[in-house]
């Protein structure tokens, strides 16, 4: 517990520092997180296992440990191609975002990666299974691309507030759901996937995160008295939608772990697990809040 608390404090400090700094330092921190998360998912889902995850024909009923996962760290050409795509994508995003159409470039890099993966699959056949190619592409979209929207949110007008909304809708929601679930939880929300999560907890999480989002809008109004637009309703909408999406992201990451019989994606964050264990809901929520920020905040300022 002590390790978890210390790690949590450190994560909080880094998160605040990234938000306050923005720019290149924030982009580089997210690049590192994206690379680690991409590796964690490739390892867990069998991209690094010769012949794919099913080739091992595992019969263990207990969850696979991180130490056993590390034995799958056999970097191959599929993962290397993914790494190259991540580096190029983030380099353009961090240093050239004002000179290119980022949405177009995102589609382009994802397409080029798919073509490169298929080429590696064809010219090394039968070294890799088709599932490994599809999983490598999915891992790129799921972790580096979705995570990049944290950085893109920070680059919006009043980006520090949009960035903060992402973590209010994820970590605050998670905290509210935990305490509301313990106090009032009776009806299971996803009994097979996550037996401890309840409908009452979900309602409590959405309510608490939405309250924090509303208070953030009040703080923004005080900090920027020159701003004539009232963003309170926008922040409440973002709070409700973002917190609901965050729970889907949390359950989705849990579902992937259950499918592959693993307990944690990694141990890079002591007491919390891997990047995907800690930022699962953030990854899922960031794009939604980014686009809501564009629709409800950026467009209102034009």
Number of C-alpha atoms within 10 A of each C-alpha: 8 8 12 14 13 13 16 17 12 13 14 12 12 14 16 14 13 22 21 15 13 18 16 15 14 20 23 17 14 20 22 14 20 27 19 20 26 25 27 25 27 27 24 26 25 24 30 26 24 17 17 19 20 14 11 11 7 11 6 8 7 9 13 18 14 17 10 10 20 13 11 17 17 13 14 13 17 23 24 13 17 25 19 12 19 24 16 13 21 22 16 16 22 21 12 12 16 10 9 11 11 16 9 9 15 16 13 13 15 20 13 12 21 20 13 18 23 17 12 17 19 13 9 11 11 10 13 21 19 16 16 24 21 14 19 27 23 17 22 26 17 19 26 27 21 18 24 22 24 27 27 23 27 24 18 17 15 15 22 18 20 29 28 19 30 30 24 25 32 31 19 23 30 25 17 21 27 20 15 20 23 15 11 13 21 14 15 16 17 13 11 9 13 15 11 17 22 23 18 21 28 23 18 23 29 27 19 24 30 26 18 19 30 22 15 21 21 16 12 17 17 11 10 11 9 8 12 9 11 14 19 17 13 17 29 20 18 27 28 20 18 32 34 20 21 27 24 15 20 23 17 16 20 20 15 15 20 14 11 16 17 20 16 22 29 26 15 13 17 14 15 20 17 22 24 25 22 18 21 25 28 27 27 26 30 29 21 20 28 27 16 20 25 17 12 18 22 15 10 12 11 5
